[in-house]
Structure formats: structure tokens, C-alpha cells
Amino acid sequence: MFDNLSERLERSFKILKGEGKITEINVAETLKDVRKALLDADVNYKVAKNFTDTVKEKALGQNVLTAVKPSQLMVKIVHDELTQLMGGETAEINIDARPAVILMSGLQGSGKTTFSGKLARMLKTKKNRKPLLVACDVYRPAAIEQLRVLAEQIEVPMYCELDSKNPVEIAQHAIQEAKAKGYDLVIVDTAGRLAVDEQMMNEIAAIKEAINPNEILFVVDSMTGQDAVNTAKEFNERLDFNGVVLTKLDGDTRGGAALSIRSVVNKPIKFVGTGEKLEAIDQFHPARMADRILGMGDIVSLVERAQEQYDEEEAKRLQKKIAKNQFDFNDFLSQIAQIKKMGNLKDLASMIPGVGKAIKDIDIDDNAFKSIEAIIYSMTPAERSNPEILNGSRRTRIAKGSGTTIQEVNRLLKQFDQTRKMMKMVTSSKMGKMMPKMKR
């Protein structure tokens, strides 16, 4: 995401490199390039102009410390203004009520149904809520079936009335059902259209009036650029929604919608969809997104994703095995599974400062572990538990069974052996530091 904008902004800041001080001339030249970069990223013209005007005012009003280069100061100012442009503070979702009712709105194809499932899963696992998904799209049978499949995948109940064509009544009955059965969160998926029309607007407005939701989220495909902003404006005028959800942000290298929508509708972006997997949903943090746009990575989000997959008991068990040099291919498979659950591999790598730029032209497939897994699954249980027994004939059999070459098998075994040695060394070093403390 934001690849094109990040690259263009970096080029803009190079204008100030080597300059001894900030002047009106070099700032004007830099910001002319920044504004062009924003417009090319499909940012609203008025938003781009106001943004660069504010940056210029702040840049010329500051004295550059001798320890800070003009280009570094400009990056800092642009970072702060990007953060403000996208909302400043992280906006929380309002689910204090029990049951809390969330109403989804948006055009057909924006990703409302998929996001409903993602949000239910997130709030179930992170907030310990008991969600009920509600199918109020009475026009598209596939929408009900899609929501049913998602509900089964995340093990959450779904409410629908196949014989009813009244979405208002369905939503009302679903809330009654939630109260009766102790569900403390109701997520209402509504119908969309290919374009904004009066019938759709009247219908969702009627649902809003009937159920009085605690939160109305507007779901929009970020890849539609300025159309996303215009649609948000129309929906907000009718619904006065609480927040925006940007889907398919992983596929949008420009990012104009994320940078424009907050200013145009004056409503915060609350969530972003970053892939097809059910766990590919992030709360939107303006400052972290500004970091990523400027190529600074996003270590905090990376650590949070890792912590979500972290199992303390499993970690203790693994540490003991590593200390005894007993880390095997079963443990290796387990670690791969945890990494895969964290999300898109290229997205994860780009969260590490400096890595995003280095891999921008490299295609990192989500199936990058496929051949490694095939090799390990072609081993017998005994071979996985005792890698030392993998002699030449066993390696040849594994290569044939996994559809790989003997060279690939040997390479994996060598890398595994090096990894195991390094892990043991790190673990032993930590234990050595702990021992003097324990003796006191």
C-alpha cells in the first residue's frame, strides 16, 4: 500500500538534501513536488493544496537546529501533518452497550459482508464479545450464503429470515434474538447497490431509525480513489455515520482515499482491510500509517500482530527444547503456521523500517513456505523428530515425495541446522545472564 506515494515523497525530500538551510525557494520547490505526488496518489485537490500550504507555513516558521538537516525537518513536519490529515488520534469503536449494535453501510462490492465477518472475529477474540451476525441483504441470495459461510468459519451464529423481504423487521427481530440468547454484539450486514440510489438510502435510513445502532460504519473500497470519497460524502449526508472502513488497502498503491476521506467527511477512519484472510483487518492508527507512507515502517503493529499469535505455554516448551538442542521440524512447522496467521508476508516485511523500499519490486508470494512445508510433510514422523537421521537415501526419497530437488532438501536442512545452532546460542546466552541474578 502507498508504494507510489512513498517513492514520490522520498524523491521530493531529496530536493532539500545538501541544503544548509530552509528558504522560501527550496521549500516551494519541494512542496510543489509533494503536491504533485499527492495528486498523482489520487488525493483530493483541495486537500492536497491545504496540506502543502500548512507544511510550508510550519517549515518557514521554524529555525533549523544545527543537528537537524533541512530535509529531516521537512520529513518531520510532513509526518505530523499526514497524521493530522488522517485524523490525528486513533478512533475507537463504540461497543459499550450490551448488546452493542453495529450497522454496516456501503455500495455493493465494497466488502461489507466480508468485513462484517472479520470484525466479528476480531471483537470475539480481542474483546471477548459474543457476536451475532445479521443478514439484511434480502435482494442477493449469495450475500446470505456468504455471511453463513463466514459465520461458520469464525464459529459465530448468524441470524436470517429467508421468507422475509423486510430488512427493517429482520434487524429488529435479530436484536430481540440477541437479547434473548445473551449475545452482546449485533453486526447488521445490509444490502448495497452498484451505485447510490434513493431506494437503498431510504432503506438503510429506515433500518437506522428502527434499531438505533451504537455504531454506523461506512465500508468503502479504497481502490476506487476519489469515487470512494464522493460516495462517503453522500452516505454521510443521509446516515451521519460514525466511522469509515477502508477495504482492499493492500491492493491500493496510491492511497488517495485514506488521505482524503477524513478531511472531506470529517469522520475518522476506524479500520482497514489488508487482505483476503479473516485476520487481515487492522485498527487504523494515523501516526503509524504516516510512518509507513514515509518509509519508516511500523514496528508497533508488527509486534502487536506477533503478540496475537503468541502462546506463553508453547513458548516455554519451545525454549526448553531449544536449550537441549531438541528443536525439530514439528516445531519448525508450528512456527511457520504462526507467521502465516500474522498476515500477508510482504505487508509484514514492509513494517520493518527500511525493508519496504528494498522489497517494493520483489513479489513475495503468500505461498513462499509451500515448498518448505511440502519437504517437511514428506518426512516420516521419526525424521521430523530426529533430523540427524536424514541420510542420503532418505533425502532422495523426501525430494521425490515433495516434488522438489535434492538440492532444495539439502538447502533446507542446512538452513535448519544453522537456525537451530543460532537459537541454542541465543537461549544459552540469556540463561547465562539470568544465572548470576538467581544466585544472589
N, C-alpha and C positions, 0 to 999 in steps of 0.2 A: 504493500500500500504506500501511496505518496512517493513512489520511486522517482517519477519525473520531476515532481516539485522539489524534492530533496536535492537532486542533482543540479537543478537550475539555481536554487538558492545558494548552494555552495559556490557555483560559478560567480554569482553576484557579489559574494563577500570577498572574492579574490581581487576585486577592483580596489579594495582598501588595503590589501596586503602590501607591505613595504612603505605605506604612507606613514609619515611621522605624526600627523595629527588629523583630526576630523575637521573638514572645512565644508562650507555650503556646496562647493563644486563637486568634491568627491562623494559626498553624501547623496547629492541629487543624482549623480551618475549611477551609484549603487542602487538607490531606491527605484530608479527608472527600470532597472533590470529586475528588481524584486517584484515590482508591479506587473511587469510583463510575464514573469514566472507565475504569479498568482492567476492572471487572466488565462494563461495557457493551461493552468490546472482547473479551469472552469469555475473559478471563484467569481461571484457576482461583482460587476464593475464598480458599483458604489462602495461595496465592502472593501475591495482591493484599494481604491483611492483613499478612503478614510484610514485604512490600515497604514499605508505608506506615509500619509500626512502626519499621523500620530508618531510614527517611528522617527520621521525627520525632525519633528519638534523636540522629541526627547533626546535625540542624538546631538543636535546642535546646542541643546541646553546643558550638556554635561561636559565637565572637564575630564580629559583622559588622564588617568594616573600613569606615572612613568612605567609602572609594572604591567599596565594593560595596553595591548596594541589596539588601534582603532578598529580593526576587523573583529577582534574578540569582543569589544564593547558593543559593536553592531549586532553580533550574534546574540549577545545577552539581551539587548533591547528587543530584537525581533522575537526571541524566545518568549519573553514576558508578554509581548503584545499578542503573539499567537495564542498563548494560554488564555488571555483575556477574551480574545476573539471567539474562542471555543467554549467560553463560559466561566473561566477562572477557577471556581471551586467544583469539586466532584458533586454531582446531584444525586441524592439518594432516592430510591423508590419508596412511595408511601404505602406500607402494608401493615400499619399498626393495628388496624381494626381486625376483628375476628368474627366472621370471615372477612378478609380484605378482598375487594372485588377489583380486578384489573380488566379494562375494556381495550381490546386491540382495534386499531383502525388503520386504513391504508388501501392502496389500489391492489387489484388482482396482480399476482406475480411479484409483489414486494417482499414476500417471505413471511407474512403474518402467521400462517399456520405452523411453519417450521419453528419460527421464533417462539410461539406460544409453548411448544414442547420444550425448547431449550430453556426458557425462563422457568417453566415448572420444575425442570430437573435441577436448575441452579438453586432455586429457592428451597427445594426439598432437601438438597444435600448441604447447602451452606447455611441456611436459616432454620433448618429442621421444621419446615412447614408441611402441611398435608394438603396438597393442591387437588382441585377438581377442574379438569379441562372441559370446556363447554363448546359444542359445535353449533354455531348460529348461522352458518352459511347454508341456507336452505335451497340454494339455486344450483350448487355444484356438488353432486353426489361424491365426486372424487375427494372433495375437501373434507367431508365427514370421514371417509375411509382413511385419508392421510393422517387426520388427527387421531383416529383409532390406533393406527399402526405406531405412531409416535408415543401415544399413551401406554401402549403395551411395552415398548422398548424401555421407557423410563419407569415402568411399574407404577403408573398413576391412573386413577379412574377417569373415565370420560362420560359426560352426560350428553345425550342427544335424543331427539324425538323424530323418528323417521316419518311418522304420519302427520307431522305438523309443518305448516308453511308460514308460521308466525314467529319470527326470531325474537320479538319482544317477549312473548309468553314463554318461549323456551328459556330465555335468560332469567326470567323471574322464577320459573319452576326450578331451574338449576340452583339458584341461591337458596330456595326453600329446602332442596335436597341436601345442600352443603350444611345448612344449619341442623337438619335432622340427623345427619350421619357424622357430624363432627369434623368436616373439612374446614380448615381455617384460611383457605386461599382459593378464590374462584377466578379462573382466567377465561374470559369470553372471547372466542375467535369469531369474527364477523365476516360477512361477505364483502368482496371487493369487486370492482369493475375495471375494465381496461382503461377507462378514463373517468374523470369526476363527472357525475350526473346527479340531477336533483333527486331522483328516486332513492339512490344509495345514501345521499346525505340526509334525507328525511328519515330513512330507516334507522341509520346509526344514531341520529339525534334522538329518535323515539326510544331506542334501547337505553341511551344515556339517561334520559329523563325517567324511565321506568325503574332502573336499577341503581341509580345514583352511585356510580363507581368511585372508589377511593383514588383510582389512578387511571388516566386515559393515556395510552401510548400510541403515537403515530409511527407506523413502521414504513420505512421507505428504502428502496433500492438505491444505494449510493452511486451506482454506476450510471444512473440516469442524469447525474450532474445538476444543471440548473433546473431541469424539469422537476427534480426532487424538491428543490426549494420552492418552486411555484405551487406544486401540489400541497406541500406543507402549509403554505400560506392559506390556501383555500380551505383545507381541513380545519386549521386553527380558528378561522373566522366562524365556522359552524360549531365546532366542538370545544374550543378553548382547552385543548389537550394539555397534559402536564409535562410531557417529555417526548423526545424523539429517539427512535431506534434506527440506526443505520445498518442495513444488511449488506452482505457481499462487499465489505470494505477491503477484504483481501484481494479482490479482483479489480479494484479501482486504483490505478497507479497515479491518478491525478489528485483526487481528494477534495475537489471543489465543494462538494455538498457539505462535507464536515466543517469546512471553514466558513461557509456562507450561511448555513441554515440557522445558526444561533442568533446571528445579527438580524436576519430578516424577520423571523417569527418571535424572537425574544423568548424562546423556550429552550431549556437545556437538552443536550444530547445525553441520554442516560445509559444506553447500551449500544454495543456494536457487535455485529456478527462477523466472524473472521474465518469462516469455512463451513463445510457441509456437516461436519460431525456435530453431534448433540452437545458436546462440551465446548464447541467453538463459539463461545459467547463471552464477552468481557464487559465489565462495567466501564463506562467511559471516564477517563481521567484526563482533563485538558492539558495539564502540565506534562504528563507522561507522553501524550500524543505530540506535543510540541518538541519534546526531546527526540522522538523518533523522526519527525519531519526534518529536523536539523542534523540528523545522523548521529545523535548521541546515544542511541539505544534505549532500552527500557528494562534495566536490571530488576527494578522492584516488581514489575509484572511477571518477569521470568521466575523470580524467587517465589512469588505467590502461586504461580501455576505448579511449580515443583512441590510446594508445601501441600497443595491439594491432593497430590498423589503420594505424599509421604506417609508411611506406616511405621510408627515408632517401634513396635514389636519386631516387625520384619527387619528394620534397620539394625536392631540389637543382635538379632540372629545372624544377619549378614556380617556384622563386624566381627563376631566370634569366629565365623568360618574363614574370613579373610586373615585374621590373626594366626590361624592354624594352617594357612595356605590351603584351605579346602574349598575355596570359591570355585564353582564348577559351571558347566554350561546350562544347567537348570536355573541357577542364579542369574546367569547372563541373560537368558530368555526373559526372566522376570523383570530385569532392569530395562530391557528393550520395550516390554509391554508398558511400563510406567512412562517412558519417554514418549511413546506413541499416543498415550492418553493426554499428554500435555498440549497437543495440537499440531498444526501444520509445521513441518520441520524448518522450512525456510523462514517462516514467521518467527519461530523460536530463535533461530540463529541471528536474525536481524535485531533482536532485542539486546544482543551483546554489543557494547559500544565499538564502533569501527568495523564490525563484521558486515553490517547491512550493505555498505558501499562495496565491500570486497566481493560479495556474492550476488550482486544485483543482476549480473548477466549469466549467472550459473543456475541451471534448472535443478533444484533439489526435489526429487520426487518423494511423495509420501510413502512410496514402496521401496525406499532406499534400503530398508532392512530385509527385504523379501528374500534375497539370495542367502543372507546370513541365517535367517530363520529356516530356510529350506535345508541348508547344510546341517544345522543342529537337529532338526526334526528327522533327518536321515540317519542319525546316530542311534545306537541302541541305548536303553536306559543305563546300562553299565558304562558305556562310553561317555555319556553325558556327565555321569557322576565321577568318573575317573579318566580325565583327558589324557593321562600319562600312558594309557594302554593303546592309544591311537597310532599303530604302526603303519607301515606302507600299504599292506593289503587292505586294512580297514579304511584307510584314507581313499584308496581307489574305489572301494565299494560305496563310500559316502558320496564321492563325486558323481558316480553314475546315478545313485539314488536321488540326488538333489538336482540333477540336470546342470551341474557346474563342472569346472575343470579341476584337476588335481592341484594346479597352481593356486586356484581360488581357495581350496580347502587348506592348503599349506599356509597361505597368507593369513587366513582367519585364525588358524592355530597359533601362528607366530604372534599375531596381534593380541590374542587372548592371553598367551603366556606373558607377554610384556605388561599387559594390563594387570594381570594377577600379581606380578612382582612389584609393580608400582603401588598397587593398593595395599599390599602387605607392608611395604616400606613406610607408606604414609600412616597406616594404622599403628605400626610399631613405634614410629616417632611420637605419635600422640600419646601412646601408652607410657613411653619413656618419660615424657614431660609430666604425666599425671602421678607417676610413682613417688617422686620426692615429696609432693604435696600430701600424699596418702600416709607417708612415714611420719610426718610431723605430729 
